[in-house]
Amino acid sequence: MDVELRGLTKRFGSVVANDHVDLQIRAGEVLGLLGENGAGKSTMMNMLSGLYSPDEGEILIDGKPVKFEGPGDGIEAGIGMVHQHFMLVPVMTVAENVVLGVEPTGRFGHLDIKKARAQVEEINQKYRLHVPPDELIEELPVGIQQRVEILKVLFRSADVLILDEPTAVLTPQEVHEFFGIVDTLKKAGKAIVFITHKLHEVLEISDRISVLRQGRITGEGDPKTLTEADLAEMMVGRPVSFTTAKEPAKPGRTMLEMSDVTMLDEADEMLLDHVSLTVRSGEVVGVAGVQGNGQTELVEAITGLERVASGKIVFDGDDITTASVRERHKMGMAHIPEDRHKSGMVDSFTVAENMVLNSYYSPYYSKGWAIDWQKVNETAARYCVEFDVRTPSVFLPGGALSGGNQQKMVVARELERETKLVVASQPTRGVDVGSIEYIHERLIASRDEGDGVLIVSSELDEIMGLSDRIYVMYDGKIVAEFDNTGGKADRNAVGLAMAGAHEGEAA
């Protein structure tokens, strides 16, 4: 099935999200779609899937104009969208999630779960998704949950698959497996739109690439002849640096010290296994590792989101092992969480309210018992400008922003206040190349102003490029430490340590 967008335009008040967009999506092909946060990618795909109606222009399927009144029409036409944030019911099985809303029924209209399971398994085998149909969603790793979302749209006979940031939360190994699935879908004649910020991935997986900037298609090309630098310039409108310029670190006093810290789950299984590390003022310390090896729990222990079973955590000379999250914030700890929706923002709160989530109670924003909303709104507007948070108003709900703009909103709030330690977990997840460049510069600026900076990232390039020292986590332990002064750490050695080869050099 071939799809064509002609002159597609969408306005939200005075904001033009898409401006006369022309785009072709062809069967048996992967179209890579790039664009800055707020460039209009999601709006365009929401029109294609029937969630929005265009103000101008038309959508053609196999040369015939179609008009969608809602997402049901898009699904019926064979268009399926896999959203960046999974829409699954955790306590239900894979098969139950896949058939939810279109359940096969038997006599008297009762759910035929046996038939449902058989249909799911048939698609599972056909496209080599390797998803266990009887497992509960909450017991599956993120990479398998991603495949369940693909199963859902295939079950509804989708011929066009829109994949919105599909690799944002996948490990490198899972990305490799995911690309194999995409290749299988392409060979089966599916048309695939691959939306991402990861330039090396779009060059690897795409047959064609289109770039959207400020609501318009500003560039198209062949991935065989384009470079990452070409794509970045098309996206941002200027050359983008892929390396962060920085002077040598000038480490000072110890800002964070973890000593022999352990954390247990509800079944008393070890999540953190006697972890010890330090972060000094004036340095960036990176924590590398394949997702799921204790990095999340490490950050939760440092920021107070979870209690530790034993060990000690000291922040700027004070024992904070049992301190609350607010106490740590008041002491000067900033936290950019890996999951902004779970720990970083409230979707229904306005942008302005989200900007002061951890400081609304401070004297700066309060008048006695009341919040000084004028000051809050003025501060939020300034943060939006400084961090390029693209929103028509600070009164818009935070959940209405694109994923990348939500991330920049959280980063702005954390980095724009007085801090001593910045704990940044996946700080550039889902963010475009221009914003990545700016966030990296701000993290280095925090270091140079005397903060200790701890970065946890699944992007090894980010760890290698920003860190002065590197710890590697594997199976809940610190298994290696590397001195990365001047970028001298051996990338292969770091990679081996991430895979469980415990041969890291001492810093």
SVG drawing of the C-alpha trace seen along z (x, -y; Angstrom):
<svg xmlns="http://www.w3.org/2000/svg" viewBox="-26 -38 70 60">
<polyline fill="none" stroke="black" stroke-width="0.4" points="0.0,0.0 1.4,-3.4 0.4,-6.6 0.8,-10.2 0.4,-13.4 -0.3,-16.5 -0.2,-20.0 -1.0,-18.7 -1.5,-21.7 -2.4,-21.8 -2.8,-24.8 -3.3,-25.1 -4.5,-28.7 -1.7,-30.9 0.8,-28.1 1.3,-26.3 2.5,-22.8 2.5,-21.5 2.8,-23.8 1.8,-22.3 3.7,-19.1 4.2,-16.7 5.4,-13.2 5.4,-9.8 5.3,-6.5 5.9,-3.4 5.2,0.3 8.2,2.4 10.3,-0.6 11.5,-2.3 11.1,-6.1 13.3,-7.7 11.6,-10.9 13.8,-13.3 13.2,-16.7 13.9,-18.8 11.6,-18.6 8.5,-20.5 9.2,-20.3 5.8,-18.8 6.6,-15.1 4.0,-13.8 1.3,-16.2 1.8,-14.9 1.7,-11.3 -1.4,-11.9 -3.2,-13.3 -2.1,-10.2 -3.4,-7.9 -6.7,-9.8 -6.1,-11.3 -6.1,-14.8 -8.0,-16.2 -5.9,-18.4 -6.9,-22.0 -5.7,-21.9 -4.4,-19.3 -5.3,-15.6 -4.2,-12.1 -4.2,-9.6 -4.0,-5.8 -3.0,-4.0 -3.8,-7.2 -7.3,-7.7 -8.2,-10.5 -9.3,-9.4 -10.8,-11.3 -10.4,-10.1 -13.0,-11.1 -11.1,-9.4 -8.3,-6.8 -10.7,-4.0 -10.8,-5.1 -7.0,-5.1 -6.8,-1.6 -9.5,-0.4 -7.6,-1.9 -4.5,0.2 -2.4,-2.5 -1.0,-1.5 1.0,-3.7 3.4,-2.4 3.8,-5.2 7.0,-6.2 5.3,-5.5 3.8,-2.1 0.0,-1.7 -0.2,1.6 -2.0,3.0 0.7,4.3 -1.5,6.9 -2.8,8.5 -1.0,11.1 0.5,10.4 -2.4,12.0 -5.0,10.1 -3.2,6.8 -3.0,7.6 -6.7,8.3 -8.0,5.6 -10.8,3.8 -11.1,6.3 -11.5,9.5 -12.5,12.6 -15.7,14.1 -17.3,17.5 -20.9,18.5 -23.1,16.0 -20.5,13.3 -18.0,14.6 -14.3,13.9 -12.6,16.9 -9.2,16.6 -8.0,19.8 -8.7,18.3 -7.2,15.0 -4.0,16.8 -3.8,18.8 -4.2,15.6 -1.5,13.8 0.8,16.8 0.3,17.0 1.4,13.3 4.2,13.9 5.6,16.7 5.1,15.0 7.1,12.0 9.6,13.7 8.7,11.5 9.5,14.2 7.0,12.8 5.6,15.2 1.7,14.8 0.9,16.0 3.4,13.8 2.2,10.8 3.3,7.5 4.7,6.3 7.1,9.3 8.6,8.6 11.7,6.4 11.2,3.2 12.4,4.6 9.8,7.4 7.1,4.9 8.0,2.9 7.4,6.0 3.9,6.4 3.0,2.9 4.0,4.0 2.0,7.2 -1.0,5.0 -1.0,3.1 -0.2,6.2 -3.2,7.9 -5.3,5.1 -4.0,5.8 -1.8,2.7 0.0,2.2 1.6,-1.1 3.5,-1.1 4.5,-4.4 7.2,-3.8 7.7,-6.8 11.1,-6.8 11.0,-3.0 14.6,-2.6 14.5,-5.3 14.5,-2.8 16.2,0.2 19.7,1.5 22.2,1.8 21.5,5.5 17.7,4.9 18.1,2.3 20.0,4.9 17.2,7.4 14.6,4.7 16.2,3.8 15.9,7.5 12.2,7.3 11.9,4.1 13.7,5.8 11.2,8.8 8.3,6.4 9.7,4.5 10.3,7.8 6.6,8.6 5.6,5.5 4.8,3.2 5.4,-0.5 7.3,-1.8 7.8,-5.3 10.8,-5.3 10.8,-8.5 13.9,-9.0 16.6,-11.4 19.4,-8.9 21.2,-9.8 23.3,-6.7 20.2,-4.5 18.2,-6.3 21.2,-6.0 21.4,-2.3 17.7,-1.3 16.2,-3.7 15.7,-3.5 14.8,-7.2 15.1,-10.0 12.9,-13.1 13.7,-16.0 11.0,-18.2 11.9,-21.7 9.4,-24.2 6.6,-22.3 8.0,-22.0 9.9,-19.3 13.4,-21.0 15.4,-18.1 15.2,-14.6 17.9,-12.2 19.5,-8.8 21.0,-7.4 23.8,-5.9 25.1,-9.3 24.2,-11.4 26.2,-11.8 25.2,-12.5 26.5,-16.0 24.3,-16.5 21.2,-15.4 22.0,-17.4 22.4,-20.6 19.1,-19.9 17.3,-19.4 18.7,-22.4 19.5,-24.8 23.2,-25.2 26.2,-23.0 26.1,-21.0 29.1,-19.8 29.0,-16.2 31.8,-16.7 31.5,-18.9 34.5,-21.3 35.8,-21.2 38.8,-22.2 40.5,-19.6 38.6,-18.9 39.7,-20.5 38.4,-18.1 37.9,-19.5 36.4,-18.2 34.4,-15.0 30.8,-15.9 29.2,-12.5 30.5,-9.3 28.7,-6.0 30.3,-3.3 29.3,0.4 25.7,-0.4 23.2,2.5 19.6,2.4 17.2,5.3 13.9,6.0 10.7,7.3 12.0,10.9 15.3,9.9 17.2,10.3 20.2,8.0 19.7,4.9 22.8,3.0 25.6,5.2 28.0,3.3 28.4,0.3 31.1,-2.3 31.8,-5.3 32.8,-9.0 32.0,-12.2 34.1,-15.3 33.3,-18.9 34.5,-20.0 34.3,-16.7 31.9,-14.6 31.6,-11.0 29.9,-8.7 28.2,-5.4 28.1,-3.1 26.3,0.2 23.6,2.1 20.2,1.0 19.0,3.2 22.3,3.7 21.5,1.5 21.8,-2.0 18.2,-2.8 18.5,-1.6 21.8,-3.5 20.2,-6.8 17.2,-6.0 19.5,-5.4 21.4,-8.7 18.3,-10.8 16.3,-9.2 13.6,-7.7 14.3,-4.3 15.8,-3.3 19.0,-1.3 19.4,1.8 22.9,1.1 25.9,-1.1 26.3,-4.9 25.7,-7.9 27.5,-11.2 26.7,-14.4 29.1,-17.3 30.2,-16.0 26.7,-15.2 25.3,-11.7 22.1,-11.6 21.5,-7.8 18.0,-8.3 17.3,-11.9 14.2,-12.6 14.0,-13.6 13.1,-17.2 16.0,-17.4 18.4,-16.4 17.0,-18.9 17.3,-21.7 20.9,-20.7 21.7,-21.3 21.1,-18.0 19.6,-18.2 18.0,-15.1 17.2,-14.6 15.3,-11.3 15.5,-8.5 11.7,-8.4 10.4,-11.9 6.7,-10.8 7.3,-8.7 9.6,-10.9 10.2,-14.2 6.9,-15.9 3.1,-15.8 1.4,-15.6 -1.7,-17.5 0.2,-20.4 1.1,-23.4 4.6,-24.0 5.0,-26.8 3.8,-24.5 6.2,-21.7 9.1,-24.2 8.7,-24.8 7.7,-21.2 10.7,-21.0 10.9,-24.6 7.4,-26.1 7.7,-26.1 10.9,-28.3 10.7,-31.9 11.5,-33.1 8.1,-31.8 5.9,-32.2 4.1,-35.1 3.4,-33.7 1.1,-30.8 0.4,-31.7 2.5,-31.0 3.6,-34.1 2.3,-32.9 3.4,-35.9 7.0,-35.2 6.5,-31.5 5.2,-32.3 7.9,-34.8 10.6,-32.3 9.1,-29.5 9.0,-31.8 12.6,-32.6 13.6,-29.0 11.7,-28.1 13.6,-30.6 17.0,-29.6 16.5,-25.9 14.4,-26.2 11.4,-24.5 8.9,-25.0 5.5,-25.8 3.0,-28.4 2.3,-29.2 3.7,-28.3 0.0,-27.6 -0.2,-24.6 -0.2,-21.2 3.3,-19.7 1.8,-16.5 0.8,-18.3 4.5,-19.0 6.5,-16.7 8.7,-14.2 11.9,-16.1 10.4,-19.4 9.2,-17.7 12.8,-16.5 14.1,-20.0 11.5,-21.4 12.8,-19.0 16.4,-19.7 15.8,-23.4 14.2,-23.2 17.0,-21.1 20.0,-23.1 18.6,-26.6 18.8,-26.5 21.6,-26.6 23.2,-23.2 26.2,-21.3 25.6,-17.9 23.8,-17.1 22.5,-13.5 21.6,-13.2 20.1,-9.9 19.6,-9.5 19.6,-13.3 19.2,-13.5 16.8,-10.6 14.4,-11.5 16.1,-14.9 17.1,-16.2 20.8,-16.8 20.7,-20.6 19.3,-20.2 21.7,-17.4 24.5,-19.8 23.1,-22.5 22.3,-20.1 25.9,-18.7 27.3,-22.2 25.2,-23.0 26.3,-19.9 30.0,-20.8 29.2,-24.4 27.8,-22.9 31.1,-21.0 33.2,-24.1 31.2,-26.1 32.2,-23.6 29.3,-21.1 29.9,-17.4 28.1,-15.8 27.1,-12.2 25.8,-11.0 24.1,-7.7 23.5,-6.9 23.0,-3.9 24.6,-5.9 28.3,-5.0 29.2,-8.0 27.6,-10.3 29.6,-8.7 32.9,-8.8 32.4,-12.3 31.4,-14.0 33.1,-12.0 36.3,-12.6 36.0,-9.3 33.9,-6.3 32.4,-3.6 30.9,-0.5 28.0,1.4 27.2,5.0 24.7,7.2 24.3,4.5 28.0,4.1 30.7,1.6 32.9,3.9 35.4,1.4 36.6,-2.2 38.4,-4.1 40.3,-7.4 38.9,-9.3 41.1,-12.5 41.4,-13.8 39.2,-11.0 42.0,-8.4 39.7,-5.6 39.8,-2.5 36.3,-2.3 36.7,1.5 37.7,2.1 34.6,0.1 32.4,2.2 33.9,5.4 33.3,4.4 29.7,3.6 29.4,7.2 30.7,8.6 34.4,8.9 35.7,7.5 39.1,6.2 38.7,2.5 41.7,0.4 41.9,-1.6 41.5,-5.4"/>
</svg>
